[in-house]
Amino acid sequence: MKKRIFTLCLALIMAAGTITGCGSNKTKETEKTSLKGTGIQSEDKKVKEELVFVNYRDIRDLNPHLYAGEMYAQDMLYDTLVTITKDGYEGGLAESWDISEDGKVYTFHIRKGVYFSDGEICDANAIKANFDAIIQNKERHTWLEMMNLLVGVEAPDEKTFVIKLSQPYYPLLTELGVTRPFAMISPKAMIDGGTKDGVKEYIGTGPYVLKEFETDKYAVFEVNEKYWGNKPAIKKITVKVIPDNQTRILALEKGEIDLIYGKNMIDADAISKYTDSKDVSVAMSDATSTRHLVLNTTNDILSDTNVRKALQQATDKKAISEGIFYGLEEPADYLYAKSIPYCNVDLKPYEYNLEVANQLLDEAGWTKKNSEVREKDGKKLELDLLYNSDSVTEKSIAELLQSEYKEIGVQINITGQEEQSYRDNMKAGNFDIVFNICWGTPYDPQSSLSAMTAPVYGDYAAQQGLENKAEIDDAIEKILVSTDETKRQELYKYVLTSLHQDAVYIPLTYERNKAIFSSELEGVTFTQSQYEVPFYRMNFK
């Protein structure tokens, strides 16, 4: 986030004791209508109210307490207790909240008159039922440190919901405000009071309801007539499934779809093509996250810090930025941009320098003999690079790196896998080098660092070869429960410095979210999360 809202909230907690509404009393309604059109019909023309969107796969399982569904679709259906905006935390299903002096008890005051789309009241009891369902499947959510600190939840009356923790935890409001898993579904849609084994229907309190869908073909959403806020101008959204990038673009040009949205849905060629178009508009967010490579330190070759540093020095980030992204994504020097809270740490970037890279490999004992590929003890310096084939840019980057690393005698074999297989292998540590991204705001740095302490994605496996892995994990755990701002910053500095000096990650570029869309569509913007699509802000001219 652009503002250190976590720091502000905690500072207020420590200074003032019990605080009412650690965030303004502005509602999700305010956030969701700030850029919304009126949808008023003119005398000459009926304003279009149906939008055709496109995604590379279908909506999948939209259970809000699990992780298989498309997040943009979950965000359309469900609400959370709080809303995260560029200015901080605002009210969602909770109008306001109090935080105890010791930071261990959060009391939420639930908004009145909110109903699920099936007509059930969304009061404190319904919210407790949701938390009970999430807690039943606690092991699935331990990537959130909150789940490890949770003592219990209570609903003393229909207007009040209480969360009790064993220790103060400064990212709590952030974790409650992201799309999942703390979004609310109608208790009637649960199975035997739970959600871990699935749900009967996708019933939320959000601005839209799911009307129909056909696997791998389409989904149709319509405005939720029971929505508690101002209803969106776009009354109907049809999501088409088009896996191929070029086919999506052709569909936009033909007027078959209105909007393509997402950082992996649009390549730089398309952005460049439509920048000056009259019929197609372009929107780009600020930097959202860091595109990077993860080096598996348990690999025999990559266990040597000099080899990892050599790859750092042989990576021409400027060439990637300009050659693949036309400069739209800036070169990245660090795992997290310095604009991210706590990440403005004094570190020396790895400069592109093939001479230094070759020297490091020489020192590591890898030499060129009768082959262009370096060898050591009869073994070739050969590594596999895994990428997500559903990303429209990672293959291009992989091929460029394959060529660059060949210059220093490193053979790279590149393999693309569809997203689920790619993620499964990354999580299991079945890789030498793998593409990944930071989680982006509002998850960075606290949530993505917390996930490094457990086998959530590839970070945990990749770091197992580090001598100070235990110390890094311990520092991350202390960060999350620290109430001392100075101490917290010192711990962040230790973690970020260690990972940088150990050369576990090769930052490539700072990603930006992207959209191309019909010039008739207005209000196409971006939220604090790169995984949401704010349809509620959009309208047609």
C-alpha positions in Angstrom: 0.0 0.0 0.0 1.0 3.5 -0.6 0.4 4.5 3.0 1.7 2.6 6.1 -1.8 1.9 7.4 -0.7 -1.0 9.4 1.8 1.2 11.2 -0.7 3.9 11.8 -3.3 1.6 13.3 -0.8 -0.1 15.7 0.6 3.3 16.7 -2.8 4.5 17.6 -3.5 1.3 19.5 -0.4 1.6 21.6 -0.8 5.3 22.2 -4.5 5.5 22.9 -5.5 2.2 24.4 -9.0 1.2 23.2 -9.9 2.8 19.9 -13.2 3.0 18.2 -13.1 2.3 14.4 -9.5 1.9 13.5 -10.4 3.2 10.1 -13.0 5.7 9.0 -16.8 5.1 9.1 -16.8 5.3 5.3 -18.6 2.2 4.0 -17.9 -0.3 1.2 -20.7 1.5 -0.6 -18.6 4.6 -0.7 -15.7 2.7 -2.1 -17.8 0.8 -4.6 -19.6 3.9 -6.0 -16.8 6.4 -6.1 -16.2 6.0 -9.9 -19.5 4.5 -10.8 -21.7 6.0 -13.6 -25.3 6.8 -13.0 -26.8 4.5 -15.7 -29.3 7.2 -16.5 -31.0 6.9 -19.9 -30.9 9.8 -22.3 -33.7 10.7 -24.6 -31.8 9.5 -27.6 -29.9 6.4 -26.4 -30.5 3.7 -23.9 -27.3 3.2 -21.9 -25.8 -0.2 -22.2 -25.9 -2.2 -19.0 -24.4 -5.5 -20.0 -20.7 -6.1 -20.1 -18.9 -9.0 -21.7 -15.7 -9.9 -19.9 -13.1 -12.6 -20.8 -10.9 -14.9 -18.8 -8.5 -17.7 -19.8 -10.4 -20.3 -17.7 -13.7 -20.7 -16.0 -14.8 -19.4 -12.6 -14.2 -22.8 -10.9 -15.1 -23.4 -7.3 -16.3 -20.1 -5.8 -16.4 -21.3 -2.2 -15.2 -18.2 -0.4 -13.3 -20.2 2.3 -11.1 -22.1 -0.2 -8.6 -21.2 -2.9 -9.6 -22.9 -6.1 -12.0 -20.2 -7.5 -11.3 -17.1 -9.5 -10.7 -14.3 -7.1 -12.4 -11.6 -9.3 -15.6 -13.7 -9.2 -15.4 -14.3 -5.5 -15.1 -10.6 -5.0 -18.3 -10.0 -7.0 -20.3 -12.3 -4.8 -19.0 -11.9 -1.2 -18.2 -9.2 1.3 -15.7 -9.0 4.2 -15.8 -7.3 7.5 -13.5 -4.5 6.4 -12.5 -3.0 3.0 -8.9 -2.1 2.1 -8.6 1.1 0.1 -5.6 3.3 -1.0 -6.4 5.5 2.1 -6.5 2.7 4.6 -9.2 0.5 6.1 -12.9 1.3 5.7 -16.1 -0.4 6.9 -17.5 -3.4 5.1 -19.9 -5.7 6.8 -18.6 -4.1 10.0 -19.4 -0.4 10.2 -16.7 0.2 12.8 -14.5 -1.7 15.3 -12.7 -1.3 18.6 -9.3 -2.7 19.5 -8.3 -3.4 23.1 -5.3 -1.7 24.7 -3.2 -4.8 24.5 -4.1 -5.4 20.8 -5.5 -8.9 21.4 -9.2 -8.3 21.2 -11.0 -6.8 18.2 -14.7 -5.9 18.6 -16.6 -5.4 15.3 -19.9 -3.5 15.1 -21.9 -5.2 12.4 -23.8 -3.1 9.8 -27.6 -3.3 10.1 -30.0 -4.3 7.3 -27.6 -6.5 5.3 -29.0 -9.7 3.7 -27.5 -12.5 1.8 -28.9 -12.9 -1.7 -31.0 -15.8 -0.5 -32.8 -13.5 2.0 -30.9 -14.6 5.1 -29.9 -11.9 7.5 -26.1 -11.2 7.7 -25.7 -10.4 11.4 -23.0 -11.2 13.9 -24.4 -14.8 14.3 -24.0 -15.4 10.5 -20.5 -14.0 10.6 -19.6 -16.2 13.6 -21.0 -19.2 11.6 -18.6 -18.3 8.8 -15.6 -18.1 11.1 -16.5 -21.4 12.8 -16.5 -23.0 9.3 -13.1 -21.5 8.5 -11.7 -22.6 11.9 -13.0 -26.2 11.2 -10.5 -26.2 8.3 -7.8 -24.3 10.2 -4.9 -26.4 8.7 -5.7 -25.1 5.2 -5.3 -21.5 6.3 -2.2 -21.5 8.5 -0.3 -19.5 5.8 -2.1 -16.7 7.6 -0.4 -16.3 11.0 -3.7 -15.0 12.4 -4.9 -18.6 12.4 -2.1 -19.7 14.7 -2.8 -16.8 17.1 -6.6 -17.2 17.1 -8.0 -18.0 20.6 -11.6 -17.8 19.6 -14.6 -15.8 18.2 -17.8 -14.7 19.8 -21.1 -13.1 18.9 -22.4 -11.7 22.2 -25.4 -10.2 20.3 -26.6 -9.9 16.7 -24.8 -6.6 16.3 -21.4 -7.5 17.8 -18.7 -9.8 16.7 -15.4 -10.4 18.7 -12.1 -11.9 17.7 -9.6 -12.9 20.5 -5.9 -13.5 19.9 -3.2 -14.9 22.0 -0.8 -12.1 20.9 -1.2 -8.7 19.2 -1.0 -9.1 15.4 -0.6 -6.0 13.3 -1.7 -7.4 9.9 -5.1 -8.6 11.2 -7.3 -6.1 9.5 -5.5 -6.7 6.2 -6.1 -10.4 6.4 -9.8 -9.8 7.2 -10.1 -7.5 4.2 -8.7 -9.6 1.4 -10.9 -11.6 -0.9 -10.5 -14.9 0.9 -10.8 -16.8 3.1 -12.6 -14.4 5.4 -15.5 -13.6 3.1 -19.1 -14.3 4.2 -21.4 -16.9 2.7 -25.0 -17.6 3.7 -25.0 -20.2 6.5 -27.8 -21.9 4.6 -25.4 -22.6 1.8 -23.0 -24.5 4.1 -22.9 -28.3 4.3 -23.6 -29.4 7.9 -22.4 -26.0 9.2 -19.1 -26.2 7.3 -17.5 -25.2 4.0 -14.3 -27.4 4.0 -16.1 -30.1 2.0 -17.9 -27.7 -0.4 -21.0 -25.5 -0.4 -24.5 -26.0 -1.7 -24.6 -22.6 -3.5 -22.5 -19.5 -3.9 -24.6 -17.1 -1.9 -23.1 -13.9 -0.6 -23.9 -10.2 0.2 -21.9 -8.7 -2.6 -23.0 -6.5 -5.5 -23.6 -9.4 -7.9 -25.1 -12.9 -7.9 -24.2 -15.9 -10.1 -27.1 -16.7 -12.4 -25.6 -19.5 -14.6 -22.4 -21.0 -15.8 -21.1 -23.7 -18.1 -17.7 -25.2 -17.3 -15.0 -24.0 -19.7 -17.5 -21.9 -21.6 -19.1 -19.0 -19.8 -20.6 -17.6 -16.6 -23.4 -15.0 -16.1 -23.6 -12.6 -13.2 -26.4 -10.2 -12.5 -26.9 -7.3 -10.0 -27.8 -8.5 -6.5 -31.2 -6.9 -5.8 -30.7 -7.4 -2.1 -27.3 -5.6 -2.2 -26.9 -3.3 0.8 -25.0 -0.6 -1.1 -25.7 1.4 -4.2 -26.3 -1.0 -7.0 -23.7 -1.0 -9.9 -24.4 0.6 -13.2 -23.4 -2.6 -15.0 -26.5 -4.8 -14.4 -25.3 -8.0 -16.2 -21.8 -9.4 -16.7 -21.1 -12.3 -19.0 -17.7 -13.9 -18.6 -16.5 -15.9 -21.7 -13.7 -18.4 -21.4 -11.0 -17.8 -24.1 -7.7 -19.5 -23.3 -5.7 -18.1 -26.2 -4.3 -14.6 -26.0 -4.6 -13.7 -29.7 -8.1 -15.0 -29.9 -9.1 -12.8 -26.9 -7.7 -9.8 -28.7 -9.5 -10.6 -31.9 -12.7 -10.9 -30.0 -12.2 -7.5 -28.5 -11.6 -6.0 -32.0 -14.7 -7.6 -33.4 -16.8 -6.2 -30.5 -17.6 -9.7 -29.1 -16.2 -8.7 -25.7 -15.9 -5.4 -23.9 -13.0 -5.9 -21.5 -9.7 -7.8 -21.1 -8.3 -7.3 -17.6 -5.3 -8.7 -15.7 -1.5 -8.6 -15.7 -1.1 -12.1 -17.2 -4.0 -11.7 -19.6 -2.5 -9.0 -21.8 1.0 -8.8 -23.3 3.0 -5.6 -24.0 2.4 -5.9 -27.7 -1.3 -5.4 -27.2 -0.8 -2.4 -24.9 1.5 -0.9 -27.5 -0.9 -1.6 -30.3 -3.9 0.1 -28.7 -2.2 3.1 -27.0 -3.4 5.5 -29.6 -6.6 3.7 -30.7 -9.9 5.4 -30.9 -12.0 2.2 -30.5 -10.0 0.5 -27.8 -8.7 2.1 -24.6 -5.8 1.1 -22.4 -5.3 1.4 -18.6 -2.2 0.5 -16.5 -1.9 0.4 -12.8 1.1 1.5 -10.7 3.6 -1.3 -9.9 1.7 -4.1 -8.1 4.3 -6.8 -7.4 7.7 -8.1 -8.4 8.2 -10.7 -11.1 11.2 -12.8 -10.1 13.0 -16.2 -10.3 13.3 -18.5 -7.3 16.5 -20.4 -7.0 16.3 -23.8 -5.2 19.1 -23.8 -2.7 18.8 -27.5 -2.1 19.8 -28.2 -5.7 23.4 -29.5 -5.8 24.5 -26.8 -8.2 22.5 -23.9 -6.7 23.5 -24.7 -3.2 26.7 -22.7 -3.9 26.1 -19.0 -3.2 28.6 -18.0 -5.9 26.6 -19.8 -8.6 23.4 -18.1 -7.5 25.2 -14.7 -7.5 26.6 -15.5 -10.9 23.1 -15.9 -12.3 22.1 -12.6 -10.7 25.0 -10.8 -12.4 24.2 -12.5 -15.8 20.5 -11.3 -15.8 20.0 -8.3 -18.0 16.8 -6.8 -16.4 16.9 -3.8 -18.6 16.8 -6.0 -21.7 13.7 -7.8 -20.3 12.1 -4.5 -19.4 12.6 -2.9 -22.8 12.7 -5.9 -25.1 9.7 -7.8 -23.8 7.6 -5.1 -22.0 8.6 -2.0 -24.0 9.5 -0.4 -20.8 6.0 -0.8 -19.3 7.5 -2.9 -16.5 10.5 -1.3 -14.9 13.6 -3.3 -14.0 13.5 -4.7 -10.5 16.5 -4.5 -8.2 14.8 -6.0 -5.1 12.4 -8.7 -4.1 10.0 -5.9 -2.9 9.9 -2.4 -4.3 11.2 0.3 -1.8 7.7 1.8 -1.9 6.3 -1.2 -0.1 6.0 -0.7 3.7 9.1 -1.7 5.6 11.0 -2.5 2.4 13.0 0.7 2.0 16.2 -1.1 3.1 19.7 -0.1 2.1 20.8 -2.9 -0.2 23.2 -3.0 -3.1 21.6 -4.2 -6.3 23.2 -7.0 -8.4 24.3 -5.2 -11.6 24.4 -6.9 -15.0 28.0 -7.8 -15.4 29.1 -10.9 -17.4 32.7 -10.5 -16.4 31.8 -10.8 -12.7 29.4 -13.7 -13.4 32.2 -15.6 -15.2 34.6 -14.9 -12.3 32.2 -16.2 -9.7 31.7 -19.4 -11.6 35.4 -19.9 -12.0 35.8 -19.4 -8.2 33.1 -22.0 -7.7 35.1 -24.5 -9.7 32.9 -24.6 -12.8 35.2 -24.4 -15.9 34.8 -24.5 -19.7 36.7 -27.4 -21.3 35.7 -28.8 -24.7 32.2 -27.6 -24.5 30.4 -24.3 -24.3 28.7 -25.6 -21.1 30.8 -25.4 -17.9 31.7 -28.6 -16.1 32.8 -29.6 -12.6 33.8 -33.1 -11.5 32.5 -34.5 -14.8 29.1 -32.8 -14.3 27.7 -30.2 -16.6 26.3 -26.9 -15.3 22.8 -27.6 -16.4 19.6 -26.3 -14.8 15.8 -26.6 -15.5 13.7 -23.5 -15.5 9.9 -24.0 -14.9 7.3 -21.4 -16.0 3.6 -21.0 -16.0 2.4 -21.7 -19.6 -0.8 -19.7 -18.8 1.2 -16.6 -18.6 1.6 -14.8 -21.9 5.1 -13.4 -21.1 7.0 -16.0 -19.1 8.0 -18.2 -22.0 9.5 -15.1 -23.8 11.5 -14.2 -20.7 12.6 -17.8 -20.3 14.0 -18.0 -23.8 15.8 -14.7 -23.3 17.4 -16.0 -20.1 18.3 -19.2 -21.7 20.3 -17.3 -24.3 21.9 -15.0 -21.7 23.0 -17.7 -19.3 24.5 -19.6 -22.2 27.0 -16.7 -22.5 28.5 -17.7 -19.1 28.4 -21.4 -19.8 25.2 -22.3 -18.1 22.7 -24.5 -19.9 19.1 -23.8 -19.1 16.3 -26.2 -20.1 12.9 -24.5 -20.1 9.6 -26.2 -19.3 6.1 -24.8 -19.3 3.2 -26.3 -17.4 -0.4 -25.2 -17.0 -0.9 -23.2 -13.8 -2.1 -25.9 -11.4 0.7 -28.3 -12.3 3.2 -25.5 -12.2 2.0 -24.4 -8.7 1.9 -28.0 -7.4 5.5 -28.6 -8.5 6.6 -25.2 -7.1 5.0 -26.0 -3.7 6.6 -29.4 -3.6 10.0 -28.0 -4.4 10.2 -29.9 -7.7 12.2 -27.3 -9.5 15.7 -25.9 -10.0 14.6 -22.4 -11.0 11.0 -21.3 -11.2 9.2 -18.1 -12.1 7.1 -16.5 -9.4 5.7 -13.2 -8.3 5.4 -11.4 -5.0 1.9 -11.4 -3.8 1.5 -7.7 -4.2 -0.4 -5.2 -2.1 -2.1 -5.6 0.3 -0.3 -8.9 1.0 3.3 -7.6 0.8 5.4 -7.9 2.7 3.8 -9.4 5.8 1.7 -12.2 4.3 4.1 -13.3 1.6 7.0 -13.4 4.1 4.9 -15.3 6.5 4.2 -17.9 3.9 7.9 -18.5 3.5 7.9 -20.2 6.9 5.7 -23.1 5.7 5.3 -25.1 2.5 2.7 -22.7 1.0 4.5 -22.0 -2.3 8.0 -22.6 -3.5 9.8 -20.2 -1.1 9.9 -22.6 1.8 11.4 -25.4 -0.2 13.8 -23.1 -2.0 15.2 -21.7 1.2 15.9 -25.1 2.9 19.5 -25.0 1.8 20.2 -21.7 3.7 22.3 -22.0 6.8 20.3 -19.3 8.5 16.8 -20.6 7.4 15.7 -21.1 11.1 16.8 -17.5 12.0 15.0 -16.1 9.0 11.8 -17.9 10.0 12.1 -16.8 13.6 12.6 -13.2 12.6 9.4 -13.3 10.4 7.4 -14.8 13.2 8.6 -12.0 15.6 7.7 -9.4 13.0 4.1 -10.3 12.9 3.5 -10.1 16.7 5.8 -7.1 17.4 4.3 -4.0 18.9 7.5 -2.1 18.7 7.7 -0.2 15.4 11.5 0.2 15.5 12.1 -3.4 16.4 9.7 -4.5 13.6 11.7 -2.5 11.0 15.0 -4.0 12.3 13.6 -7.5 11.8 12.3 -6.7 8.3 15.8 -5.4 7.5 17.4 -8.6 8.7 15.1 -10.8 6.7 15.3 -8.8 3.4 19.1 -8.4 3.7 19.6 -12.1 4.3 17.5 -13.1 1.3 19.2 -10.5 -0.9 22.8 -11.4 0.1 22.0 -15.2 -0.2 20.8 -14.5 -3.7 17.8 -16.7 -3.4 15.6 -14.5 -5.6 16.4 -12.9 -8.9 14.1 -9.9 -9.3 13.2 -9.2 -12.9 10.6 -6.4 -13.3 8.0 -4.7 -11.3 4.6 -5.8 -12.6 1.7 -3.6 -13.5 -1.9 -4.6 -13.8 -3.3 -4.0 -17.3 -6.7 -3.6 -19.1 -7.7 -3.1 -22.7 -11.4 -2.4 -23.3 -14.0 -0.8 -25.6 -13.7 3.0 -25.6 -17.5 3.0 -24.7 -16.6 1.6 -21.3 -15.8 4.1 -18.5 -14.5 3.7 -14.9 -12.0 1.0 -15.6 -9.6 1.3 -12.7 -7.6 -0.8 -10.3 -7.9 -1.6 -6.6 -5.4 -2.3 -3.8 -5.4 -6.0 -4.9 -4.3 -7.0 -8.3 -6.6 -10.0 -8.1 -9.9 -8.1 -8.2 -11.8 -6.5 -11.1 -13.8 -3.5 -9.9 -16.9 -4.0 -12.1 -18.9 -1.9 -9.7 -17.0 1.2 -10.7 -17.7 0.7 -14.4 -20.4 2.1 -16.8 -21.0 2.6 -20.5 -21.2 6.0 -22.1 
